[in-house]
Amino acid sequence: MVCLIAGFLCQVPAQSAPVFPEVSNSYGFTSDFLRRVDSLEAKRPFDPSLRTNLLWLGASEPNIGFEVQVGSYFSVGANLGLKPWPRWAPWDWDESGMNRHWRNFAIVPEVRWWPAGVYEGFFAGTDFIYTHYNVGSVNFPFGLYPEVRNYRLQGSYWAGGIFAGYSWALGEHWRIEAEAGISAGLAAYDRFDCPHCGTMIGSERRAAFVPKLGVNIAWNPVSRSDRSSRASLQRALRDLVSHPVPMTVQVGVVGSDTDAALKFNGEIASMISQRRYDEAVAAIQSDESLLALTLTDAEAANIYGAALYLVALDRADTAAADEALKLLGSAAQAGSDAARANLDSIAAYDADRKVYEALIRLINDDEQ
């Protein structure tokens, strides 16, 4: 079991009594609790997205993109485009006497980073591009690819690129994306004298830079509100795991006029300083004189209550935790400043623990 909590701070003891050493320790929850927390990411539901690039469609190239969330801020996917017909319209396959020729196939796997959460707002990423093309006598806008205005090029392009964009929600399941980027890679192609037939002039291999532009319409089967609710819960849980409320337990020195008090200040102090809280509790419970002292000495009640509470939490023993809180309450009423501080610390810690448990219940219910 992961030992729960804490730093033990000492009050100044009586001159004749041993000192309770200062002990510091980071705190966590039981190993079963931590296992449940770690399993939440693994239980993330399948959250895909389908999209198509409207600019590709405008160029008469059918295309589809697939994307899936792989973490709180990352997604992976791929775009596939295919234009098997030689002219603009898909029903026009007549190549006789044609001046233009344009066929191509493209596959573009990619990774995206979403700083505000997957499918939300700004994104940036990297991709790999493979395309095979057969293009001739085509005037591309902005002076792009001037070689294909007067020649037909048939070959392939391999490249890696970077890009950035933004996603706007269009209701619960639809989005529109705008993206731009650039790729750099190798173009290897054969050059022909005319678009359709012609003699091959030669083969070329060269470095090439290709811009990337996209206006995508995307559909998500998981609604935006469900995704946002789940992401908020998981983010809150991660924040609590990263920045938990610490519990500080203070122990004082028991009056030193009895053998039981000396044992508290000796053997019990040694066990507590070594974080052997379960042994300290067992030693007190097995000794009638020590148990009796917890009823008359506020600091003895505080020490027993604090150690018992730590053991109860580690064992998930609700009854023992309630008993420990009663002991600390009686010690606080009897004038133990350390017990009052312990009750405040335990209250803050217990509130934090209840938030953890509530979040886990909500997330588990949300993911069922």
C-alpha positions as CSV (number, residue, x, y, z in Angstrom):
1,M,0.0,0.0,0.0
2,V,1.1,3.5,-0.7
3,C,1.7,5.2,2.6
4,L,-0.6,8.2,3.0
5,I,0.7,11.5,3.9
6,A,2.6,13.5,5.8
7,G,5.0,15.7,7.5
8,F,5.2,15.4,11.3
9,L,6.1,18.7,12.9
10,C,7.3,18.9,16.5
11,Q,6.3,21.1,19.3
12,V,8.9,22.1,21.8
13,P,9.0,19.2,24.4
14,A,9.4,19.4,28.1
15,Q,13.0,19.5,29.2
16,S,13.0,15.9,30.5
17,A,11.1,14.3,27.5
18,P,12.6,13.0,24.3
19,V,11.9,15.1,21.1
20,F,9.5,13.8,18.5
21,P,11.7,14.1,15.4
22,E,10.5,16.1,12.4
23,V,9.4,13.7,9.5
24,S,8.5,14.8,6.0
25,N,7.0,12.6,3.3
26,S,5.0,13.3,0.1
27,Y,1.5,12.0,0.1
28,G,-0.6,10.0,-2.2
29,F,-3.6,7.6,-2.1
30,T,-3.8,3.9,-1.8
31,S,-2.2,1.9,-4.6
32,D,-5.7,0.8,-5.7
33,F,-6.8,4.4,-5.9
34,L,-3.8,5.4,-8.0
35,R,-4.3,2.4,-10.3
36,R,-7.8,3.6,-10.9
37,V,-6.6,7.1,-11.7
38,D,-4.0,5.8,-14.1
39,S,-6.6,3.7,-15.9
40,L,-8.7,6.7,-16.8
41,E,-6.7,7.6,-19.8
42,A,-6.7,4.0,-21.0
43,K,-10.5,4.0,-20.8
44,R,-10.8,7.0,-23.1
45,P,-13.6,6.3,-25.5
46,F,-13.0,6.0,-29.3
47,D,-13.4,9.6,-30.6
48,P,-12.9,9.7,-34.3
49,S,-13.6,12.5,-36.9
50,L,-14.2,12.3,-40.6
51,R,-13.5,15.2,-43.0
52,T,-13.2,16.3,-46.6
53,N,-11.2,19.1,-48.1
54,L,-13.5,21.4,-50.0
55,L,-10.6,22.9,-52.0
56,W,-9.7,19.4,-53.3
57,L,-13.4,18.9,-54.2
58,G,-13.3,22.2,-56.0
59,A,-10.4,20.8,-58.1
60,S,-12.6,17.8,-58.9
61,E,-10.6,15.4,-56.6
62,P,-12.7,13.3,-54.2
63,N,-11.1,13.0,-50.9
64,I,-11.7,11.9,-47.3
65,G,-9.8,12.4,-44.1
66,F,-9.9,10.3,-40.9
67,E,-8.7,11.4,-37.5
68,V,-8.8,10.0,-34.0
69,Q,-7.8,11.4,-30.6
70,V,-4.8,9.7,-29.0
71,G,-4.4,11.9,-25.9
72,S,-5.7,15.0,-24.3
73,Y,-3.9,17.3,-26.8
74,F,-3.0,15.1,-29.8
75,S,-4.7,13.4,-32.7
76,V,-3.5,11.2,-35.6
77,G,-5.1,10.8,-39.0
78,A,-4.7,10.6,-42.7
79,N,-6.1,12.2,-45.8
80,L,-6.7,10.3,-49.0
81,G,-7.4,11.8,-52.4
82,L,-8.0,10.1,-55.8
83,K,-8.7,11.6,-59.2
84,P,-8.7,8.8,-61.8
85,W,-10.4,10.7,-64.6
86,P,-8.2,12.9,-67.0
87,R,-10.4,16.0,-67.3
88,W,-12.3,18.2,-64.9
89,A,-15.6,16.3,-64.8
90,P,-15.6,12.7,-63.5
91,W,-17.9,11.6,-66.3
92,D,-15.5,12.9,-69.1
93,W,-13.1,10.1,-69.9
94,D,-12.7,11.0,-73.6
95,E,-8.9,11.6,-74.2
96,S,-9.1,12.2,-77.9
97,G,-7.9,15.6,-79.0
98,M,-7.7,16.8,-75.4
99,N,-5.4,19.6,-74.4
100,R,-5.3,19.0,-70.7
101,H,-4.5,15.9,-68.6
102,W,-4.7,15.6,-64.8
103,R,-4.8,12.4,-62.8
104,N,-3.4,11.9,-59.4
105,F,-3.5,9.9,-56.1
106,A,-2.4,11.3,-52.7
107,I,-2.1,9.9,-49.2
108,V,-1.1,12.2,-46.3
109,P,-0.8,10.8,-42.8
110,E,-0.4,13.4,-40.1
111,V,-0.2,14.2,-36.4
112,R,-1.9,17.2,-34.9
113,W,-1.4,19.1,-31.6
114,W,-4.4,20.9,-30.1
115,P,-3.4,23.2,-27.2
116,A,-7.0,23.8,-26.2
117,G,-8.0,20.2,-26.5
118,V,-8.5,17.9,-29.4
119,Y,-10.9,19.3,-32.1
120,E,-11.0,22.7,-30.3
121,G,-9.6,25.9,-31.8
122,F,-6.0,26.2,-32.9
123,F,-4.0,23.2,-34.1
124,A,-0.5,22.6,-35.5
125,G,1.0,19.5,-36.9
126,T,3.4,17.6,-39.1
127,D,2.6,15.3,-42.1
128,F,4.1,13.0,-44.6
129,I,3.0,13.2,-48.2
130,Y,3.0,10.7,-51.0
131,T,1.4,11.5,-54.3
132,H,1.6,10.0,-57.8
133,Y,0.5,12.3,-60.6
134,N,0.1,12.6,-64.4
135,V,-0.5,16.2,-65.3
136,G,-0.1,18.2,-68.5
137,S,-1.2,21.6,-69.9
138,V,-2.8,22.7,-66.7
139,N,-2.5,26.3,-65.5
140,F,-2.4,26.3,-61.7
141,P,-3.3,29.5,-59.8
142,F,-0.6,31.8,-58.4
143,G,1.9,30.6,-60.9
144,L,2.3,27.2,-59.2
145,Y,4.0,24.3,-61.1
146,P,4.9,26.2,-64.3
147,E,6.4,23.0,-65.8
148,V,3.0,21.5,-66.4
149,R,1.8,24.4,-68.6
150,N,3.7,23.2,-71.7
151,Y,4.6,19.6,-70.8
152,R,3.1,16.5,-69.2
153,L,4.8,15.3,-66.1
154,Q,4.2,11.8,-64.7
155,G,5.9,10.7,-61.5
156,S,5.8,10.8,-57.7
157,Y,6.5,13.2,-54.8
158,W,7.6,12.2,-51.3
159,A,7.8,14.9,-48.7
160,G,7.4,15.9,-45.1
161,G,5.7,19.1,-44.0
162,I,4.4,21.3,-41.3
163,F,1.1,23.1,-41.0
164,A,-1.2,25.1,-38.7
165,G,-4.9,25.9,-38.7
166,Y,-8.0,26.6,-36.7
167,S,-11.3,24.7,-36.1
168,W,-14.7,26.3,-35.6
169,A,-17.6,24.4,-34.2
170,L,-20.8,24.2,-36.3
171,G,-23.1,22.7,-33.7
172,E,-22.6,19.6,-31.7
173,H,-21.2,17.3,-34.4
174,W,-19.9,19.4,-37.3
175,R,-16.8,21.6,-37.6
176,I,-15.1,23.6,-40.3
177,E,-11.3,23.8,-40.4
178,A,-8.9,26.1,-42.2
179,E,-5.3,25.1,-42.5
180,A,-2.1,26.1,-44.3
181,G,1.4,24.8,-44.4
182,I,4.3,23.8,-46.6
183,S,6.2,20.5,-47.4
184,A,9.7,19.8,-48.7
185,G,10.7,16.6,-50.4
186,L,11.8,14.8,-53.6
187,A,10.0,14.9,-56.9
188,A,10.8,12.2,-59.4
189,Y,9.1,12.3,-62.8
190,D,9.2,11.7,-66.5
191,R,8.7,14.7,-68.8
192,F,6.7,14.3,-72.0
193,D,6.4,16.6,-75.0
194,C,2.6,16.9,-75.1
195,P,-0.3,16.2,-72.7
196,H,-1.6,13.0,-74.2
197,C,0.9,11.1,-76.3
198,G,4.2,12.7,-77.2
199,T,7.7,11.6,-76.8
200,M,9.4,11.3,-73.4
201,I,12.0,14.0,-73.2
202,G,13.7,12.7,-70.1
203,S,13.5,11.9,-66.4
204,E,14.2,14.2,-63.6
205,R,14.7,14.1,-59.8
206,R,14.8,17.2,-57.8
207,A,14.0,18.9,-54.5
208,A,10.6,20.5,-54.4
209,F,8.5,22.7,-52.1
210,V,4.7,22.4,-52.2
211,P,2.3,24.6,-50.3
212,K,-0.6,23.0,-48.4
213,L,-4.1,24.7,-48.2
214,G,-7.2,23.3,-46.9
215,V,-10.8,24.2,-46.0
216,N,-12.2,21.1,-44.4
217,I,-15.7,20.2,-43.3
218,A,-15.6,17.7,-40.5
219,W,-18.0,15.5,-38.6
220,N,-17.6,14.0,-35.1
221,P,-19.9,11.2,-33.9
222,V,-19.1,12.2,-30.3
223,S,-21.0,15.4,-29.5
224,R,-19.0,18.5,-28.6
225,S,-20.8,18.9,-25.2
226,D,-20.0,15.3,-24.2
227,R,-16.4,15.7,-25.2
228,S,-16.1,19.0,-23.3
229,S,-17.7,17.6,-20.2
230,R,-15.3,14.6,-20.2
231,A,-12.3,16.7,-20.9
232,S,-13.1,19.1,-18.1
233,L,-13.5,16.2,-15.6
234,Q,-10.2,14.6,-16.7
235,R,-8.4,18.0,-16.6
236,A,-9.7,18.6,-13.1
237,L,-8.5,15.1,-12.0
238,R,-5.1,15.7,-13.5
239,D,-4.8,19.0,-11.7
240,L,-5.7,17.4,-8.4
241,V,-3.2,14.6,-8.9
242,S,-0.5,17.2,-9.8
243,H,-1.3,19.7,-7.0
244,P,-3.0,17.9,-4.2
245,V,-3.8,19.4,-0.8
246,P,-1.1,18.4,1.6
247,M,-2.0,17.1,5.0
248,T,0.4,18.1,7.8
249,V,0.0,16.3,11.1
250,Q,1.5,17.8,14.3
251,V,2.4,15.8,17.3
252,G,3.3,17.1,20.7
253,V,5.0,15.7,23.8
254,V,3.0,13.8,26.3
255,G,3.3,14.7,30.0
256,S,6.4,12.9,31.4
257,D,5.3,11.9,34.9
258,T,4.2,8.3,34.2
259,D,5.7,5.2,32.6
260,A,3.0,5.4,29.9
261,A,4.0,8.9,29.1
262,L,7.6,8.0,28.9
263,K,6.7,5.1,26.5
264,F,4.8,7.6,24.4
265,N,7.8,9.9,24.2
266,G,10.2,7.1,23.6
267,E,9.0,4.0,21.8
268,I,5.9,5.6,20.2
269,A,7.9,8.6,19.1
270,S,10.5,6.4,17.5
271,M,7.9,4.5,15.5
272,I,6.2,7.7,14.3
273,S,9.6,9.2,13.3
274,Q,10.2,6.2,11.1
275,R,6.7,6.4,9.6
276,R,5.7,3.1,11.2
277,Y,2.2,4.4,12.0
278,D,0.5,1.0,12.0
279,E,3.0,-0.3,14.6
280,A,2.5,2.8,16.7
281,V,-1.3,2.2,16.6
282,A,-0.9,-1.5,17.4
283,A,1.4,-0.7,20.3
284,I,-1.0,1.8,21.8
285,Q,-4.0,-0.5,21.3
286,S,-2.3,-3.4,23.0
287,D,-1.2,-1.5,26.1
288,E,-4.0,-0.6,28.6
289,S,-1.9,2.1,30.2
290,L,-1.2,3.8,26.9
291,L,-4.9,3.6,26.0
292,A,-5.8,5.0,29.4
293,L,-3.4,7.9,28.9
294,T,-5.1,8.9,25.6
295,L,-8.2,9.6,27.8
296,T,-6.5,11.9,30.2
297,D,-3.6,13.5,28.2
298,A,-4.6,15.7,25.2
299,E,-1.3,15.2,23.4
300,A,-1.5,11.5,23.8
301,A,-5.0,11.5,22.3
302,N,-3.7,13.7,19.5
303,I,-0.8,11.4,18.7
304,Y,-3.0,8.3,18.8
305,G,-5.7,10.0,16.7
306,A,-3.3,11.3,14.1
307,A,-1.5,7.9,13.7
308,L,-4.8,6.0,13.6
309,Y,-6.2,8.4,11.0
310,L,-3.2,7.8,8.7
311,V,-3.5,4.0,9.1
312,A,-7.2,4.1,8.5
313,L,-6.8,6.0,5.3
314,D,-4.1,3.6,4.0
315,R,-6.4,0.7,4.8
316,A,-9.6,2.5,3.6
317,D,-11.1,1.7,7.1
318,T,-14.0,4.2,7.6
319,A,-14.8,3.1,11.1
320,A,-11.2,3.6,12.3
321,A,-11.1,7.0,10.6
322,D,-14.2,8.1,12.4
323,E,-12.7,6.9,15.7
324,A,-9.5,8.9,15.0
325,L,-11.5,12.0,14.3
326,K,-13.3,11.6,17.7
327,L,-10.0,11.3,19.4
328,L,-8.6,14.4,17.7
329,G,-11.8,16.3,18.5
330,S,-11.6,15.4,22.2
331,A,-7.9,16.4,22.2
332,A,-8.7,19.7,20.6
333,Q,-11.4,20.4,23.2
334,A,-9.0,19.6,25.9
335,G,-6.7,22.3,24.7
336,S,-4.3,20.6,22.2
337,D,-3.3,23.2,19.6
338,A,-1.7,20.4,17.6
339,A,-5.0,18.5,17.5
340,R,-6.9,21.7,16.3
341,A,-4.3,22.1,13.5
342,N,-4.6,18.4,12.6
343,L,-8.4,18.6,12.3
344,D,-8.1,21.6,10.0
345,S,-5.5,19.8,7.9
346,I,-7.5,16.6,7.8
347,A,-10.6,18.5,6.7
348,A,-8.8,20.1,3.8
349,Y,-7.3,16.7,2.8
350,D,-10.6,14.9,3.1
351,A,-12.3,17.5,0.9
352,D,-9.6,16.9,-1.7
353,R,-10.0,13.1,-1.4
354,K,-13.8,13.4,-1.9
355,V,-13.3,15.5,-5.0
356,Y,-11.1,12.8,-6.4
357,E,-13.7,10.1,-5.7
358,A,-16.5,12.2,-7.1
359,L,-14.6,12.9,-10.3
360,I,-13.8,9.2,-10.8
361,R,-17.5,8.4,-10.4
362,L,-18.5,11.1,-12.9
363,I,-15.9,10.1,-15.4
364,N,-16.7,6.4,-15.1
365,D,-20.5,7.1,-15.5
366,D,-19.7,9.4,-18.5
367,E,-17.6,6.7,-20.2
368,Q,-20.1,3.8,-19.8
